[in-house]
Amino acid sequence: MAEFKLPPLKKPKKGEAPRLTDTGILSRRIVKQVESYLPIILNRVGAGQDFEKIIRDIASHAGVEPDMVAKYVQAVIKAGAPSK
């Protein structure tokens, strides 16, 4: 199995923890935190790794909630899909 290197964990600001937005919509901040991990996500999915494990790993490194990583990936897929 290939080994995937993740960058070191980002330290949250003092007294601040990752949290969901009220609407559940991806904010620019979340997109900025997650977008650099897209190649790692795609490589790991392509290697057949469990998607839930991937999003948990990426979320912990990016400092966001796992569902935000999943929503980002879904948005990328939707943006790349041909319109009907």
C-alpha positions in Angstrom: 0.0 0.0 0.0 1.3 3.4 -0.9 2.1 5.8 2.0 0.5 9.2 1.9 2.2 12.1 3.7 0.0 14.7 5.3 1.4 18.1 6.3 1.6 18.8 10.1 -1.6 19.6 11.9 -2.6 23.2 11.9 -2.8 24.7 15.4 -6.2 26.4 16.1 -6.1 29.9 17.5 -6.2 30.1 21.2 -9.6 29.3 22.6 -11.0 28.5 19.1 -12.0 25.1 17.9 -13.2 24.0 14.4 -17.0 24.4 14.2 -19.7 24.1 11.7 -21.3 27.1 10.1 -24.9 27.7 11.0 -26.1 27.0 7.5 -23.8 24.1 6.7 -22.6 25.9 3.6 -18.9 25.9 2.8 -17.3 29.2 3.7 -14.3 30.6 1.9 -12.3 29.9 5.1 -13.2 26.2 5.0 -12.5 26.0 1.2 -9.1 27.6 1.7 -8.3 25.2 4.5 -9.3 22.1 2.6 -8.5 22.8 -1.1 -4.8 22.1 -0.8 -5.6 18.6 0.4 -7.6 17.7 -2.8 -4.7 15.8 -4.5 -4.2 13.7 -1.4 -7.9 13.0 -1.2 -8.1 12.0 -4.8 -5.0 9.8 -4.6 -6.3 8.0 -1.5 -9.7 7.5 -3.0 -8.1 6.2 -6.2 -6.0 3.8 -4.0 -9.3 2.3 -2.7 -9.0 3.7 0.9 -12.2 4.2 2.9 -13.7 7.6 2.2 -14.8 8.1 5.8 -11.3 7.5 7.1 -9.9 9.9 4.5 -12.2 12.7 5.4 -11.6 12.2 9.1 -7.8 12.3 8.5 -7.9 15.3 6.3 -10.3 17.2 8.6 -8.0 16.7 11.6 -5.1 18.1 9.6 -7.0 20.9 8.0 -8.7 22.0 11.3 -12.3 21.5 10.1 -15.1 19.1 10.7 -15.2 15.9 8.6 -18.6 16.8 7.1 -17.1 20.0 5.7 -14.4 18.0 3.9 -17.1 15.7 2.5 -19.1 18.7 1.3 -16.0 20.2 -0.3 -15.3 17.0 -2.2 -19.0 16.8 -3.3 -18.8 20.4 -4.5 -15.7 19.6 -6.5 -17.3 16.6 -8.1 -20.5 18.5 -8.8 -18.5 21.4 -10.4 -16.7 18.9 -12.7 -19.8 17.0 -13.7 -21.4 17.9 -17.1 -24.6 19.9 -16.7 -27.8 18.3 -17.7 
